Amino acid sequence: MQAEVNGKIIKLSEAGWLENLDEWSEELAKQIAINEKIDELTEEHWNIINLAREYFAENGAVCEPRNFSKLMKEKYGKDKSSQKYIYSLFPTGLIKCANKIAGLPRPKGCS
């Protein structure tokens, strides 16, 4: 699979995961989101994407959903911290959808 952003071809895995994490951009995120059946990335989407990227940059690993909910609660409050909230924005959840759009590596055992 591949995506074209600003005339540049970017390689994605067969499942749509970014192969070279350094090639991530907001424009690429928008393309991956469309592949994930998300027509538009709102501020709420970007809050999750950016928090996931910050966690990865600081810890060198993707955040587990339970811990991510705690981070969301600390930063955005209880209403925006549940798995239900995250699934309302990312149809296949944090791991399979939000992290993919955020350009993070595919966790082991994730399709």
Summary of the structure (lengths in Angstrom):
residues: 111
radius of gyration: 13.3
end to end distance: 14.8
largest distance: 41.2
contacts: 313
relative contact order: 0.18
helix: 55%
strand: 9%
